[in-house]
Amino acid sequence: MTDDNQTPETEIDAALEEAMADPRDTEIATLKDEVAATKDRLLRLAAEMENLRKRSEREKAEATLYAATNFARDLLSVADNLGRALQALPQEERDRAQEAERNLITGVEMTERELLNVFQRHGIRKLDVVGQKFDPNFHQAIYEVPTNEKPPGTVMQEMQAGFAVGDRCLRPAMVGVAKALN
């Protein structure tokens, strides 16, 4: 690569000058490259640690929320039995009951309310299903109700209450679903 102004001797001089450049300059350039690479690795590591911290917090929150799932599932039968005990006595018989019987009924009602409040404090909620569109994730269809009152696939009756913890189904509600009349 010769310019019109450069002679072969000038080219040789420039190449020699470049080759004899200060070794510190090449060392500085090498160190700058290493610093840039180390800084890049450090930033990536910091981002990875932040992601790990966030994931750990999310997993901890989920573990706390869902830790009592099996215990709560076992207690659902207790809630069912309290509800059945209250439904077994018609209102007119409650009105005619003696004081001791009324106190017993009141105690069962309070116990059921307290159990449901404890469930609620721990993120377990009773599903409100009547009138809702059938959702196989939260409902279990037991039978169909022939009707034109509601659109097909609408929950008409609840046979057994369903419960959810967070956004997960703890126990599906057993329901009767609307079916169009022919």
One Martini backbone bead per residue (centre of mass of N, CA, C, O) as a GRO file, in nm:
protein
  182
    1MET     BB    1   0.078   0.049   0.031
    2THR     BB    2   0.119   0.310  -0.172
    3ASP     BB    3   0.183   0.625  -0.187
    4ASP     BB    4   0.282   0.893  -0.356
    5ASN     BB    5   0.433   1.016  -0.086
    6GLN     BB    6   0.536   0.729  -0.035
    7THR     BB    7   0.792   0.539   0.048
    8PRO     BB    8   0.931   0.249   0.126
    9GLU     BB    9   1.088   0.372   0.367
   10THR     BB   10   0.843   0.497   0.515
   11GLU     BB   11   0.692   0.235   0.563
   12ILE     BB   12   0.909   0.103   0.735
   13ASP     BB   13   0.914   0.317   0.958
   14ALA     BB   14   0.617   0.286   1.048
   15ALA     BB   15   0.633  -0.015   1.122
   16LEU     BB   16   0.858   0.015   1.332
   17GLU     BB   17   0.711   0.213   1.516
   18GLU     BB   18   0.473   0.027   1.577
   19ALA     BB   19   0.643  -0.214   1.690
   20MET     BB   20   0.788  -0.002   1.905
   21ALA     BB   21   0.583   0.034   2.089
   22ASP     BB   22   0.465   0.078   2.382
   23PRO     BB   23   0.405  -0.178   2.604
   24ARG     BB   24   0.203  -0.022   2.785
   25ASP     BB   25  -0.021   0.021   2.578
   26THR     BB   26  -0.092  -0.279   2.544
   27GLU     BB   27  -0.147  -0.329   2.843
   28ILE     BB   28  -0.375  -0.127   2.873
   29ALA     BB   29  -0.561  -0.251   2.662
   30THR     BB   30  -0.582  -0.526   2.800
   31LEU     BB   31  -0.695  -0.421   3.072
   32LYS     BB   32  -0.948  -0.291   2.956
   33ASP     BB   33  -1.069  -0.552   2.851
   34GLU     BB   34  -1.081  -0.698   3.126
   35VAL     BB   35  -1.261  -0.492   3.270
   36ALA     BB   36  -1.502  -0.516   3.079
   37ALA     BB   37  -1.549  -0.819   3.125
   38THR     BB   38  -1.583  -0.804   3.436
   39LYS     BB   39  -1.818  -0.606   3.438
   40ASP     BB   40  -2.013  -0.783   3.279
   41ARG     BB   41  -2.013  -1.024   3.477
   42LEU     BB   42  -2.111  -0.860   3.723
   43LEU     BB   43  -2.382  -0.767   3.605
   44ARG     BB   44  -2.491  -1.052   3.552
   45LEU     BB   45  -2.471  -1.152   3.845
   46ALA     BB   46  -2.655  -0.937   3.970
   47ALA     BB   47  -2.906  -1.015   3.805
   48GLU     BB   48  -2.918  -1.309   3.897
   49MET     BB   49  -2.950  -1.249   4.201
   50GLU     BB   50  -3.214  -1.089   4.178
   51ASN     BB   51  -3.379  -1.318   4.054
   52LEU     BB   52  -3.335  -1.517   4.289
   53ARG     BB   53  -3.464  -1.343   4.508
   54LYS     BB   54  -3.745  -1.320   4.381
   55ARG     BB   55  -3.802  -1.624   4.357
   56SER     BB   56  -3.773  -1.687   4.659
   57GLU     BB   57  -4.003  -1.504   4.757
   58ARG     BB   58  -4.226  -1.639   4.590
   59GLU     BB   59  -4.188  -1.928   4.706
   60LYS     BB   60  -4.237  -1.850   5.000
   61ALA     BB   61  -4.525  -1.742   4.964
   62GLU     BB   62  -4.642  -2.006   4.850
   63ALA     BB   63  -4.565  -2.191   5.086
   64THR     BB   64  -4.732  -2.039   5.295
   65LEU     BB   65  -5.008  -2.060   5.153
   66TYR     BB   66  -4.981  -2.398   5.092
   67ALA     BB   67  -4.902  -2.551   5.361
   68ALA     BB   68  -5.217  -2.601   5.476
   69THR     BB   69  -5.378  -2.775   5.272
   70ASN     BB   70  -5.415  -3.057   5.404
   71PHE     BB   71  -5.533  -2.957   5.669
   72ALA     BB   72  -5.772  -2.805   5.545
   73ARG     BB   73  -5.900  -3.044   5.397
   74ASP     BB   74  -5.963  -3.195   5.665
   75LEU     BB   75  -6.152  -2.954   5.784
   76LEU     BB   76  -6.394  -2.956   5.584
   77SER     BB   77  -6.562  -3.178   5.725
   78VAL     BB   78  -6.623  -3.009   5.973
   79ALA     BB   79  -6.778  -2.787   5.830
   80ASP     BB   80  -6.992  -2.970   5.710
   81ASN     BB   81  -7.105  -3.083   5.981
   82LEU     BB   82  -7.195  -2.815   6.096
   83GLY     BB   83  -7.394  -2.749   5.869
   84ARG     BB   84  -7.570  -3.004   5.897
   85ALA     BB   85  -7.658  -2.958   6.189
   86LEU     BB   86  -7.813  -2.691   6.122
   87GLN     BB   87  -8.004  -2.818   5.893
   88ALA     BB   88  -8.156  -3.043   6.069
   89LEU     BB   89  -8.299  -2.787   6.199
   90PRO     BB   90  -8.569  -2.637   6.182
   91GLN     BB   91  -8.691  -2.328   6.247
   92GLU     BB   92  -8.950  -2.409   6.414
   93GLU     BB   93  -8.782  -2.579   6.620
   94ARG     BB   94  -8.602  -2.355   6.720
   95ASP     BB   95  -8.834  -2.177   6.834
   96ARG     BB   96  -8.924  -2.428   7.041
   97ALA     BB   97  -8.681  -2.432   7.197
   98GLN     BB   98  -8.497  -2.460   7.448
   99GLU     BB   99  -8.243  -2.308   7.603
  100ALA     BB  100  -8.031  -2.534   7.574
  101GLU     BB  101  -8.075  -2.576   7.268
  102ARG     BB  102  -8.013  -2.287   7.180
  103ASN     BB  103  -7.721  -2.286   7.287
  104LEU     BB  104  -7.622  -2.514   7.107
  105ILE     BB  105  -7.684  -2.380   6.838
  106THR     BB  106  -7.513  -2.128   6.887
  107GLY     BB  107  -7.244  -2.282   6.919
  108VAL     BB  108  -7.238  -2.405   6.635
  109GLU     BB  109  -7.250  -2.137   6.479
  110MET     BB  110  -6.990  -2.017   6.601
  111THR     BB  111  -6.800  -2.243   6.513
  112GLU     BB  112  -6.843  -2.213   6.210
  113ARG     BB  113  -6.760  -1.915   6.185
  114GLU     BB  114  -6.474  -1.947   6.301
  115LEU     BB  115  -6.369  -2.146   6.092
  116LEU     BB  116  -6.413  -1.955   5.847
  117ASN     BB  117  -6.229  -1.729   5.957
  118VAL     BB  118  -5.970  -1.894   5.965
  119PHE     BB  119  -5.962  -1.957   5.671
  120GLN     BB  120  -5.951  -1.660   5.575
  121ARG     BB  121  -5.681  -1.583   5.720
  122HIS     BB  122  -5.542  -1.833   5.529
  123GLY     BB  123  -5.674  -1.806   5.225
  124ILE     BB  124  -5.952  -1.950   5.267
  125ARG     BB  125  -6.225  -1.998   5.042
  126LYS     BB  126  -6.548  -1.978   4.968
  127LEU     BB  127  -6.742  -2.070   4.713
  128ASP     BB  128  -6.930  -1.887   4.473
  129VAL     BB  129  -7.162  -2.063   4.246
  130VAL     BB  130  -7.433  -1.958   4.216
  131GLY     BB  131  -7.474  -1.839   3.877
  132GLN     BB  132  -7.234  -1.955   3.759
  133LYS     BB  133  -7.011  -2.062   3.551
  134PHE     BB  134  -6.892  -2.345   3.460
  135ASP     BB  135  -6.593  -2.482   3.633
  136PRO     BB  136  -6.376  -2.752   3.631
  137ASN     BB  137  -6.171  -2.629   3.850
  138PHE     BB  138  -6.432  -2.570   4.080
  139HIS     BB  139  -6.629  -2.791   3.956
  140GLN     BB  140  -6.877  -3.060   4.017
  141ALA     BB  141  -7.079  -3.241   3.830
  142ILE     BB  142  -7.376  -3.428   3.921
  143TYR     BB  143  -7.607  -3.267   3.764
  144GLU     BB  144  -7.895  -3.185   3.571
  145VAL     BB  145  -8.099  -2.890   3.492
  146PRO     BB  146  -8.392  -2.847   3.351
  147THR     BB  147  -8.387  -2.525   3.175
  148ASN     BB  148  -8.473  -2.162   3.085
  149GLU     BB  149  -8.367  -1.954   3.301
  150LYS     BB  150  -8.080  -2.050   3.221
  151PRO     BB  151  -7.799  -2.099   3.087
  152PRO     BB  152  -7.614  -2.322   2.976
  153GLY     BB  153  -7.372  -2.391   3.237
  154THR     BB  154  -7.520  -2.310   3.491
  155VAL     BB  155  -7.526  -2.278   3.822
  156MET     BB  156  -7.802  -2.387   4.033
  157GLN     BB  157  -7.667  -2.592   4.245
  158GLU     BB  158  -7.558  -2.683   4.582
  159MET     BB  159  -7.431  -2.963   4.756
  160GLN     BB  160  -7.120  -2.872   4.791
  161ALA     BB  161  -6.879  -2.698   4.908
  162GLY     BB  162  -6.626  -2.489   4.796
  163PHE     BB  163  -6.260  -2.451   4.790
  164ALA     BB  164  -5.994  -2.201   4.819
  165VAL     BB  165  -5.638  -2.141   4.766
  166GLY     BB  166  -5.611  -1.878   4.637
  167ASP     BB  167  -5.597  -2.007   4.297
  168ARG     BB  168  -5.668  -2.282   4.426
  169CYS     BB  169  -5.813  -2.585   4.451
  170LEU     BB  170  -5.923  -2.767   4.726
  171ARG     BB  171  -6.246  -2.798   4.663
  172PRO     BB  172  -6.495  -2.887   4.482
  173ALA     BB  173  -6.798  -2.809   4.381
  174MET     BB  174  -7.110  -2.955   4.413
  175VAL     BB  175  -7.322  -2.956   4.119
  176GLY     BB  176  -7.590  -2.809   3.941
  177VAL     BB  177  -7.665  -2.794   3.591
  178ALA     BB  178  -7.772  -2.634   3.329
  179LYS     BB  179  -8.033  -2.741   3.096
  180ALA     BB  180  -8.181  -2.748   2.813
  181LEU     BB  181  -8.480  -2.753   2.685
  182ASN     BB  182  -8.652  -2.938   2.423
   0.00000   0.00000   0.00000
